Amino acid sequence: MKDFLMQNGHLPTLCTNIHGGHNIQVGSENTQNNNAGFDPSQFVAFAREVLAAAPRVEIADALRGQNVRDASRLEEESTSPAPEPSRVRRPLDGLMDTLLQHSTDGVAQLLYETGRSLLT
């Protein structure tokens, strides 16, 4: 069928409908840059802040150890050549849970607020 149409001067056409209210350009000369994502350096800074403050946070030693492990994992993944958002999120969620549970401690409160600001 395609050959028949091509032989008789009927070239196939494409019709692209874009809905959504955004100013989008379509064409072979256009490129799209994805600026969404996250800045890993912010997570590295947060992880280092947690590691530095770990001795001062008034929590049980087991939870302090968990915070140190989560912060170390967060720093490690955030400094990798291609950090994966889901692998950054897991230790960050662990830190946030522990810090929230111990929000009566002033240092934990400050760290929690810093971590929350990274999520927005």
Contact map, one row per residue, 1 for C-alpha under 8 A:
111110000000000000000000000000000000000000000000000000000000000000000000000000000000000000000000000000000000000000000000
111111000000000000000000000000000000000000000000000000000000000000000000000000000000000000000000000000000000000000000000
111111100000000000000000000000000000000000000000000000000000000000000000000000000000000000000000000000000000000000000000
111111110000000000000000000000000000000000000000000000000000000000000000000000000000000000000000000000000000000000000000
111111111111000000000000000000000000000000000000000000000000000000000000000000000000000000000000000000000000000000000000
011111111111000000000000000000000000000000000000000000000000000000000000000000000000000000000000000000000000000000000000
001111111100000000000000000000000000000000000000000000000000000000000000000000000000000000000000000000000000000000000000
000111111100000000000000000000000000000000000000000000000000000000000000000000000000000000000000000000000000000000000000
000011111110000000000000000000000000000000000000000000000000000000000000000000000000000000000000000000000000000000000000
000011111111000000000000000000000000000000000000000000000000000000000000000000000000000000000000000000000000000000000000
000011001111100000000000000000000000000000000000000000000000000000000000000000000000000000000000000000000000000000000000
000011000111110000000000000000000000000000000000000000000000000000000000000000000000000000000000000000000000000000000000
000000000011111000000000000000000000000000000000000000000000000000000000000000000000000000000000000000000000000000000000
000000000001111100000000000000000000000000000000000000000000000000000000000000000000000000000000000000000000000000000000
000000000000111110000000000000000000000000000000000000000000000000000000000000000000000000000000000000000000000000000000
000000000000011111000000000000000000000000000000000000000000000000000000000000000000000000000000000000000000000000000000
000000000000001111100000000000000000000000000000000000000000000000000000000000000000000000000000000000000000000000000000
000000000000000111110000000000000000000000000000000000000000000000000000000000000000000000000000000000000000000000000000
000000000000000011111000000000000000000000000000000000000000000000000000000000000000000000000000000000000000000000000000
000000000000000001111100000000000000000000000000000000000000000000000000000000000000000000000000000000000000000000000000
000000000000000000111110000000000000000000000000000000000000000000000000000000000000000000000000000000000000000000000000
000000000000000000011111000000000000000000000000000000000000000000000000000000000000000000000000000000000000000000000000
000000000000000000001111100000000000000000000000000000000000000000000000000000000000000000000000000000000000000000000000
000000000000000000000111110000000000000000000000000000000000000000000000000000000000000000000000000000000000000000000000
000000000000000000000011111001000000000000000000000000000000000000000000000000000000000000000000000000000000000000000000
000000000000000000000001111101000000000000000000000000000000000000000000000000000000000000000000000000000000000000000000
000000000000000000000000111111000000000000000000000000000000000000000000000000000000000000000000000000000000000000000000
000000000000000000000000011111000000000000000000000000000000000000000000000000000000000000000000000000000000000000000000
000000000000000000000000001111100000000000000000000000000000000000000000000000000000000000000000000000000000000000000000
000000000000000000000000111111110000000000000000000000000000000000000000000000000000000000000000000000000000000000000000
000000000000000000000000000011111000000000000000000000000000000000000000000000000000000000000000000000000000000000000000
000000000000000000000000000001111100000000000000000000000000000000000000000000000000000000000000000000000000000000000000
000000000000000000000000000000111110000000000000000000000000000000000000000000000000000000000000000000000000000000000000
000000000000000000000000000000011111000000000000000000000000000000000000000000000000000000000000000000000000000000000000
000000000000000000000000000000001111100000000000000000000000000000000000000000000000000000000000000000000000000000000000
000000000000000000000000000000000111110000000000000000000000000000000000000000000000000000000000000000000000000000000000
000000000000000000000000000000000011111000000000000000000000000000000000000000000000000000000000000000000000000000000000
000000000000000000000000000000000001111100000000000000000000000000000000000000000000100000000000000000000000000000000000
000000000000000000000000000000000000111111100000000000000000000000000000000000000000000000000000000000000000000000000000
000000000000000000000000000000000000011111110000000000000000000000000000000001100010000000000000000000000000000000000000
000000000000000000000000000000000000001111111000000000000000000000000000000001100000000000000000000000000000000000000000
000000000000000000000000000000000000001111111100000000000000000000000000000000000000000000000000000000000000000000000100
000000000000000000000000000000000000001111111110000000000000000000000000011001000000000000000000000000000000000000000100
000000000000000000000000000000000000000111111111000000000000000000000000011001100000000000000000000000000000000000000000
000000000000000000000000000000000000000011111111100000000000000000000000000000000000000000000000000000000000000000000000
000000000000000000000000000000000000000001111111110000000000000000000000000000000000000000000000000000000000000001100000
000000000000000000000000000000000000000000111111111000000000000000000011011000000000000000000000000000000000000000000000
000000000000000000000000000000000000000000011111111100000000000000000010001000000000000000000000000000000000000000000000
000000000000000000000000000000000000000000001111111110000000000000000000000000000000000000000000000000000000001000000000
000000000000000000000000000000000000000000000111111111000000000000110010000000000000000000000000000000000000001000000000
000000000000000000000000000000000000000000000011111111000000000000110011000000000000000000000000000000000000000000000000
000000000000000000000000000000000000000000000001111111100000000000000000000000000000000000000000000000000000000000000000
000000000000000000000000000000000000000000000000111111111000000000000000000000000000000000000000000000000010000000000000
000000000000000000000000000000000000000000000000011111111000000100110000000000000000000000000000000000000000000000000000
000000000000000000000000000000000000000000000000000111111000000100000000000000000000000000000000000000000000000000000000
000000000000000000000000000000000000000000000000000011111100000000000000000000000000000000000000000000000010000000000000
000000000000000000000000000000000000000000000000000011111110000100000000000000000000000000000000000000001011000000000000
000000000000000000000000000000000000000000000000000000011111000000000000000000000000000000000000000000001000000000000000
000000000000000000000000000000000000000000000000000000001111101100000000000000000000000000000000000001000000000000000000
000000000000000000000000000000000000000000000000000000000111111100000000000000000000000000000000000000000000000000000000
000000000000000000000000000000000000000000000000000000000011111110000000000000000000000000000000000000000000000000000000
000000000000000000000000000000000000000000000000000000000001111111000000000000000000000000000000000000000000000000000000
000000000000000000000000000000000000000000000000000000000011111111100000000000000000000000000000010000000000000000000000
000000000000000000000000000000000000000000000000000001101011111111110000000000000000000000000000000000000000000000000000
000000000000000000000000000000000000000000000000000000000000111111111000000000000000000000000000000000000000000000000000
000000000000000000000000000000000000000000000000000000000000011111111100000000000000000000000000000000000000000000000000
000000000000000000000000000000000000000000000000011001000000001111111110000000000000000000000110010000000000000000000000
000000000000000000000000000000000000000000000000011001000000000111111111000000000000000000000000000000000000000000000000
000000000000000000000000000000000000000000000000000000000000000011111111100000000000000000000000000000000000000000000000
000000000000000000000000000000000000000000000000000000000000000001111111110000000000000000110110000000000000000000000000
000000000000000000000000000000000000000000000011011000000000000000111111111000000000000000110010000000000000000000000000
000000000000000000000000000000000000000000000010001000000000000000011111111100000000000000000000000000000000000000000000
000000000000000000000000000000000000000000000000000000000000000000001111111110000000000100100000000000000000000000000000
000000000000000000000000000000000000000000110010000000000000000000000111111111000000000100110000000000000000000000000000
000000000000000000000000000000000000000000110011000000000000000000000011111111100000000000000000000000000000000000000000
000000000000000000000000000000000000000000000000000000000000000000000001111111110000000000000000000000000000000000000000
000000000000000000000000000000000000000000000000000000000000000000000000111111110011001100000000000000000000000000000000
000000000000000000000000000000000000000110110000000000000000000000000000011111110010000100000000000000000000000000000000
000000000000000000000000000000000000000110010000000000000000000000000000001111111010000000000000000000000000000000000000
000000000000000000000000000000000000000000000000000000000000000000000000000111111110000000000000000000000000000000000000
000000000000000000000000000000000000000000000000000000000000000000000000000000111110000000000000000000000000000000000000
000000000000000000000000000000000000000000000000000000000000000000000000000000011111000000000000000000000000000000000000
000000000000000000000000000000000000000100000000000000000000000000000000000011111111101100000000000000000000000000000000
000000000000000000000000000000000000000000000000000000000000000000000000000010000111111100000000000000000000000000000000
000000000000000000000000000000000000010000000000000000000000000000000000000000000011111110000000000000000000000000000000
000000000000000000000000000000000000000000000000000000000000000000000000000000000001111111000000000000000000000000000000
000000000000000000000000000000000000000000000000000000000000000000000000000010000011111111100000000000000000000000000000
000000000000000000000000000000000000000000000000000000000000000000000000110011000011111111110000000000000000000000000000
000000000000000000000000000000000000000000000000000000000000000000000000000000000000111111111000000000000000000000000000
000000000000000000000000000000000000000000000000000000000000000000000000000000000000011111111100000000000000000000000000
000000000000000000000000000000000000000000000000000000000000000000000110110000000000001111111110000000000000000000000000
000000000000000000000000000000000000000000000000000000000000000000000110010000000000000111111111000000000000000000100000
000000000000000000000000000000000000000000000000000000000000000000000000000000000000000011111111100000000000000000000000
000000000000000000000000000000000000000000000000000000000000000000100100000000000000000001111111110000000000000000000000
000000000000000000000000000000000000000000000000000000000000000000100110000000000000000000111111111000000000000000000000
000000000000000000000000000000000000000000000000000000000000000000000000000000000000000000011111111100000000000100110000
000000000000000000000000000000000000000000000000000000000000000000000000000000000000000000001111111110000000000000000000
000000000000000000000000000000000000000000000000000000000000001000100000000000000000000000000111111111000000000000000000
000000000000000000000000000000000000000000000000000000000000000000000000000000000000000000000011111111100001101100000000
000000000000000000000000000000000000000000000000000000000000000000000000000000000000000000000001111111100001100100000000
000000000000000000000000000000000000000000000000000000000000000000000000000000000000000000000000111111100000000000000000
000000000000000000000000000000000000000000000000000000000010000000000000000000000000000000000000011111111001100000000000
000000000000000000000000000000000000000000000000000000000000000000000000000000000000000000000000001111111101100100000000
000000000000000000000000000000000000000000000000000000000000000000000000000000000000000000000000000001111101100000000000
000000000000000000000000000000000000000000000000000000001100000000000000000000000000000000000000000001111111100000000000
000000000000000000000000000000000000000000000000000000000000000000000000000000000000000000000000000000111111110000000000
000000000000000000000000000000000000000000000000000010011000000000000000000000000000000000000000000000001111111000000000
000000000000000000000000000000000000000000000000000000001000000000000000000000000000000000000000001101111111111100000000
000000000000000000000000000000000000000000000000000000000000000000000000000000000000000000000000001101111111111110000000
000000000000000000000000000000000000000000000000000000000000000000000000000000000000000000000000000000000111111111000000
000000000000000000000000000000000000000000000000110000000000000000000000000000000000000000000000001000000011111111100000
000000000000000000000000000000000000000000000000000000000000000000000000000000000000000000000001001100100001111111110000
000000000000000000000000000000000000000000000000000000000000000000000000000000000000000000000000000000000000111111111000
000000000000000000000000000000000000000000000100000000000000000000000000000000000000000000000000000000000000011111111100
000000000000000000000000000000000000000000000100000000000000000000000000000000000000000000010001000000000000001111111110
000000000000000000000000000000000000000000000000000000000000000000000000000000000000000000000001000000000000000111111111
000000000000000000000000000000000000000000000000000000000000000000000000000000000000000000000000000000000000000011111111
000000000000000000000000000000000000000001100000000000000000000000000000000000000000000000000000000000000000000001111111
000000000000000000000000000000000000000000000000000000000000000000000000000000000000000000000000000000000000000000111111
000000000000000000000000000000000000000000000000000000000000000000000000000000000000000000000000000000000000000000011111
